[in-house]
Amino acid sequence: MGHGLDEDAKKMFEQRRDKLGTPERRQLSQIVFPNADEAAAARARLTSGLSFEDLAKERGLSASDVDLGMIAKSAIIDTAIADAAFSLPSGEISQPVQGRFGVAVVKIDKIEPGVEPSYESVASGLKKEIAMERARKSVADLRDKMEDERGGGASVIEAAQNSGLPPSPSTRSIAPAVSPTGSWCPTFPAVSMSSRSLWQRCGCRQRSDCVQHRLCLV
């Protein structure tokens, strides 16, 4: 699919590895205390059998105040809390953690492991993305060269020949036609020209052919 495409796809995979996969998520419960002493005393009661729910009720907190839900580490704003929560096994209660809004005690209820994709599972999509980007750049470069040639006084046919634009495979020639409403390619907008240029219209059977410069001015 092109020179160095596999190598470029592998580089893109490494750059996007975290985003392509599914991160580990954890079901967290948290109660924030005004100081470390209260947090330590509360933790002792929790480890002795008091539930998070009962402790929350004692402190006038609702379930929504305590339950953070099933959440990924990156979604936790307080990094100290995030680090503590994602270092514990399921069912454990953290030591008091100094966070942004006070001293917190965190309980891990459930762990949902993350899924890391393999290169093979995403390679096809990455290669298509890279190929399309290369094609867009090539078409843009061709358009710019055509406009430079036309700006220098070349005719449309001369500009096309100097830009390396091959003739239509159906007509084997380049026949100019002016767009009445402005220059725009209805099939592939990336090849639209300025209003001073002629209308480019794809004369190929497939858009992928058009992208690879088999364009027709018809």
N, C-alpha and C positions, 0 to 999 in steps of 0.2 A: 504493500500500500504506500510505498514511498521510502525514500532514503532516510535511514535512521529513525523510522517511525516506531519500531519496537523499543528502541533505546529511549526515545522521548516519552513514550507511554509509561515506561517503567519509572522514569524520573517523576512524571506527573503522579503516578501511583504513590510513590514515597512521600511526595509533598502533600497529598490529600488523604493519606492512610487513615488518619484520625476521623476525618469527615466521612469517608466512604464506609467505615464500619459503624457498628452500633455500640455506644459506650456502656459500660457497666452502670446499672442503676440500683439504688437502695431505698428501701422504705424506712424513713427516718422519723423519729419523734424527738422533740427538743423542748426543754424548759429553760428559760433564762432567769438568773438570779442577780440580785443587786451586788453581791460580793461573793468571794471564794468560800467563806465560812458557811454561808447558807447553802451554797451549792454542794459542798462536801457533806454537810449533814443530810441533805436531801438524797444524795447518792447512796449514803449508808442505809437509809430507809428503803430505797429502791432495791438495793442488792439483798435486803433482808426480806423482801417479798411484797412490798407496797407496789402497786401498779402505777404506771405513768398516768393513767386516766384518773385514779383516785388522788394522786398528788396534784394533778392539774386542777381538779375540782376544789381541793383545799385552798389553792391559790387563786381561785376565781377565774380560771382559764377554761375556754371551751375546747372541744376536740380539734377545731380548725386552728386554734392557737398553738396546739402542740404537734399535730400531725403535719409534717412537711410533704407527705406523699412519696410516691416512687419517683426518685429524682437522680439525675446524673451529677457527678461531681462538679462539672463546669457550670451547672445551673445554680450552685450555692454561692451567693455573693461573698459571704464571709469565708475567706480562705482558711482561717484557723479552724473553723467548724468543719469545713469540707475535708481538710486533712485528717482531723480526728475521726470523723464519721467513716471515711473510707479506709481507715487503718484497722477497724474493728471487725471481728467475725460476727455472724448473725446471732442475734439474741443478747449481745453484750451491751453494757452501759459504759459510757466513757467516763474518764476522770473529768473533773471540772476544767472547762476550756475557756480561756479569756478571749471573748469575741468582741466584735465592734459595739454591741449593744448591752454587754454585761457578761457575766460568767455563766456559761451554758453547760448543761448535762444532756448528752445525746444517747439515744437508744436505737440500735439497729434491729429492725423487725424482720426484714427479708432482703435477700440479695439476688439480683437478676444479672447473671454474667453478661459481659459484653461479647460481641461477635466481631472478629477481625476478618475482613474479606481477604481472599487470596488474589494475587495479581491476575490469575487466569480467569477468575469470575467477573472481572471488570475490564479486562484488556480490550475487548471488542469496542465497548462504548468509548473508552479513552482514545483509542486509535481513530475512531470516527470523528471525535471532537477535534483532534489534532489535524486530521486531514481536511476537515471543513475550514478550520482557521487558516491553514496554509493556502487553501483554494481562495478564500476571501482576500487574503493578502495578494496573491498572484493576480487576481482579477482587478484589485484596486491599483496595483502597479501598472497593469496593462492600460487601464483607463487613464491614469496619469500620463503615461507615455503617449497615448493617442492625443490627449489634449495638448501636450507640449508640442507635438508634431503639427497639429492643426494651428496652434498659436504661432508657429514659425512659418506659416503660409502653405503648408503641404495640403494637397487635396485629401479627401477622405480615403481614397484608394492608396495614395502614397503613404499617408499616415498609418494605415493598416499594415501595409507591406513593411514599412520601417519598424513597426512595433512587433513584427513577427506574427501577425494575426493571419491564420490560414484562411483560404476561401471556404465558402460553404461546401460541405460534402455533397449537397444535392445539386447546387448550381455551378460549383467550381469557379465561382467568381464572386466579387464583392459589389453588390448593386446598391447604391445609396438611396435612401428614402427619408424624407424629413418628417418628424413627428409633428402633427398639427397642434398637439397640446403640451409639448415639452418633451425632452428626452428622458425616457424611462424604460427599463426592461421589465415587461410584465411578468416574465417568468422568474427572473433572478434579480431583484432590486439592487444588489451590490454592484452590478455593472452599469448602473445608470450614468449617463453622461451629462455634461452641463448643457444649457439651453442652446449654446452656439454649435453644439455637435449634432450629429445625426442620431436618430433613434436606433438603439441596439435591441434587436429582438432575437431570442434564442431560436435557432433553426435546427437544433438537435433533438433527438427523440427523448433523451433523458437529461435531467438537470445536472447530473454528475458529469455528463459530457460537456455541458456548457461551462461548468466550473473549471474544467481542465482546458479551457481556452478554445474549444471548438465552437466559436461564436460566429454568428452570421449577421451581416448587416443587410437586411432584406426589406 
